[in-house]
Amino acid sequence: MSDNKVRQQLNFEIERISLNQLNELGNQAVALGLIGGHGHHRGQYEILRQGEVLLMSPQAAIPYLQSLIRSVTEGE
């Protein structure tokens, strides 16, 4: 397998892992009542929170959701 193919495969796997993590974080935030919903919309990640639609890159959504979840779980 060429270096370029290996690089493409690694990038694909990293993206897949990130999307799985994002989905898990979104589901956890929904379960905690922090957001109303989440999903992909036109290349952006959509988060429904307090009647607002937040659109951000998947890379920005991961730390955003992590921070939301941490804000309620650290005191437990």
N, C-alpha and C positions, 0 to 999 in steps of 0.2 A: 504494500500500500504506500502511495507517495506521501511525502510530508504534507502536501496541500490537502489531501484526502483525510489524513489523520487530524490535521488542524480543524478541518470542517466538522469532522465527527465529534471532536472534543468540544467545539463551540456549540454544536447541536445539543450535546449531553448537558453542558452547563446551563444552556437556556431552558431545557426541559426540567432540570432540577430546580431552577429558579422559579419557573411557573408552578411547579408542584408545591414549592414552599409558599409561594404567594397565595395559592388556592387554600392551603391549609391555614395560613394566617387569617385570610378572609373568613373562612368558615368558623374559626375560633372566635374572631371578633363578633360575628353574627351571634354565635352561641352565648357570648357574654353580654349581648345587648348593646354593644358599642357602635355597631353600624347596622343598617337595615338590609344591606345587600352589597354585592361586589361582582365584578366580571370584566371581561375585555370589551372594549368599544372602539373600533376604528384605530387599532394600534396603541391605544392608551388603556390604562386600567381605571375602571370606574368604581367609585366607592360612594354608596348612598349613606349619608350621615346627617342626622338632625334636619331632615327635609332638604338637604342640599346634595347636589351631585358634584363630587370631586373627581376630576380627571387628572391623571398623572402618569408618568412612565412607570412600567413595572419595576424598574430599578429604584424609583422614588417611593413606590407604594410599600415595598417590603419594610424599610425602616419606619415608615409612617405607621403601619399596622403594628409592628413590633412595639413601638412607643406607646400606642393606644393600649395594647394588651398589658404591657408592663405597668402602666399607670394604675390599673385596677388589681393586678395580681401580686405586685410587690408587697402590699400590706397584708397579704394572707398568711 
